[in-house]
Amino acid sequence: MKIVMSEVHNSRLVLREFTDSDVDPLYEIQGNRDHMRFTFWAESSTVCESWLRRYAEARRANGFAPWTIVHRLDERVIGWGGLNLDPNAPGWRTEVSYFIHPAYQG
């Protein structure tokens, strides 16, 4: 039995599949070199979009991929994360990856 979910809601957040409109707000986070200093930093919006799409496309093959994280009250994209198989490191196993806008951490 395969369960497919396109969104998950709780009182504060919506977790949903990546869409084209997520690129700019996610680049605002991923393009911040200081904030992303311990993980992948996107040097441009184009690089960010390519990186995000590779993960989103992996959902079809793997049945899972990181979610876009939306703050329910603001209806603002504030991050990205979840289970994934890194398309850039095919020998690795399933891992958890995430990044959250600095204003929403804590």
Residue pairs with C-beta under 8 A, 6 or more apart in sequence:
2 63
4 63
6 16
6 17
7 14
7 15
7 16
7 17
8 14
8 15
8 16
8 67
9 15
9 72
11 72
12 71
12 72
12 73
13 69
13 70
13 71
13 72
14 69
14 70
14 72
15 67
15 68
15 69
15 70
15 82
16 67
16 68
16 70
17 56
17 59
17 65
17 67
17 68
18 52
18 53
18 55
18 56
18 65
18 66
18 67
18 68
18 80
19 68
22 52
22 68
22 77
22 80
23 45
23 48
23 49
23 52
24 45
25 76
25 77
25 78
26 48
26 52
26 68
26 77
26 79
26 80
27 42
27 45
27 48
27 49
28 101
29 35
29 36
29 78
29 79
29 80
29 99
29 100
29 101
29 102
30 36
30 40
30 41
30 42
30 48
30 51
30 80
30 99
31 41
31 42
31 43
31 44
31 45
31 48
32 41
32 102
33 41
35 99
35 102
36 42
36 99
39 97
39 99
40 51
42 48
42 51
52 80
54 87
54 88
55 65
55 66
55 84
55 87
56 65
57 87
58 65
58 84
58 85
58 87
59 65
62 84
62 85
64 82
64 83
64 84
65 82
65 83
65 84
66 80
66 81
66 82
66 83
66 84
66 97
66 98
67 80
67 81
67 82
68 77
68 79
68 80
69 77
69 78
69 79
69 80
69 81
69 98
69 100
70 76
70 77
70 78
71 78
71 104
78 100
78 101
78 103
78 104
79 98
79 99
79 100
79 101
79 104
80 98
80 99
81 96
81 97
81 98
81 99
81 100
82 96
82 97
82 98
83 94
83 95
83 96
84 94
84 95
84 96
84 97
85 92
85 93
85 94
85 95
86 92
86 95
86 97
